[in-house]
Structure formats: structure tokens, C-alpha cells
Amino acid sequence: MPGSHRPSVRAKRYVVSSLHYLATMGGVRILENGGNAADAGVATGICINVLQPGSTHFGGVAPIIYCPGTGAPVETISGVGRWPRAAGIGYFQEHHGGDLPPGILRTITPASPDAWLTALARFGTMTFEQVIQPALDLAENGHPVDHQFHAFASGELGDAPSTTAAFNPGGHIPQVGEMFFQKDLANTFRRMIDAERAAGCDRETGIRAARAGGSARPGAHRQR
């Protein structure tokens, strides 16, 4: 733009755009390693789950739109979870003024893991293990806390995180500039990798095994 102090973003081979620069770098990493746009999109999205849990969690939702470069029809994956049948409008009107209160009553069945893996199986070229590496690195080896992450973890965005053990470890609110680790989430990713490896089959079968393996044992990272 005229008057801007930064160059406009232009590229010859690909473009990755996201809410966080580390997530964007994760997508670029996948493309540079030979993945296609779907592989990179899934990798970038799961990185956002790690970096900006105030916006979206791996245990949350992930609506996806896939537009093939071939000109084939655009496809969508809902990626939106559901509430129990008993959670009807009448209940919330009677008990909560028609609103969704913070906490467990706002929680839906997580849909993003299935959505990401469905997109990867249908449109991608890489394995789950390959695509999860950028997000696994951020969760396992940590990332610097930014202002948005701090605002989420401290409850400044309106709701305190429902999984305080994960985001306020030992009662400590992570401060801007600290390194933050999500070991439980990393363990979930590793269980999924192990399940994919154990399947020992074609790529899509391995991805289905990863989906099942993420919830095979207790202690998975739980998020609202």
C-alpha cells in the first residue's frame, strides 16, 4: 500500500496466511518439504490450535473450505461439533436467560481433530506424522507467550480458560515473553503418531488409525 513501511506480500510459488507468524512458518515448512496446499493448510490450522487457543482449540471446531487449483468444485468440511440432545433452547432460556454460560455448558463435542484428518486424507499427500511436526514442535518444545495468548490464559478475553491445569500450570498465568509448553497436547499428538505407525498400511488407513489413536487412552488434552 502507498505509504506503508512494509513491502506488500507477493510470491511466485505459494502463499501461506494465518493469524500467527509461527503458524504461517509451519505451513511454509510443509510446502518446502513437498506437501500440497491441503497438507500446509492442516499443519497451519493445528499450529493455530496450539498458539491461539482463545480463538480455536484442537479440541474445538475447524470448519474447512477446500478450493482445488484444478478448477474442480469447492468442497467443505463442517468441522463443527454438536451439543447433547438435551441441551435445547428451552433449557437455556429457562436457566440462563437464553445465553450460553461459561464452562461445561458451553462445551461441544470436539470436531476439529476429525475435520483436520478428514481434510488431510481426502485432499493431502502427506502422513499425519509429517503434517503434525510443526504443531508438535510448538507444543512439546514451547513457544513464546504473546499478548493474545496471555489475554486468553488470564481471562482478559471474557472467559477464563476452562482447562486451567493446562493454561495456568500450578496456578501461574503465563506472562508475555515466557516460553509456554503444552506437554499433554504433545502427548496426544504422539499417541496419534504411534497409532498411525502401528497401522502399517496405506496413507489414508494410517490417518484413520491416528484419528482413533488420539482417544485410545485416558489423559488426552481436554479443551473447551
NORURKA-V966279 format. One record per helix or strand of 3 or more residues. SS is the DSSP state (h for helix, s for strand). FROM is the first residue (numbers start at 1). LEN is the number of residues. Records with the same first field share a line. If there is no record, write none. Layout:
SS=FROM-LEN + FROM-LEN
This chain:
h=21-12 + 37-15 + 89-8 + 104-3 + 112-12 + 128-14 + 147-8 + 164-4 + 169-3 + 183-17 + 203-11
s=64-3 + 75-3
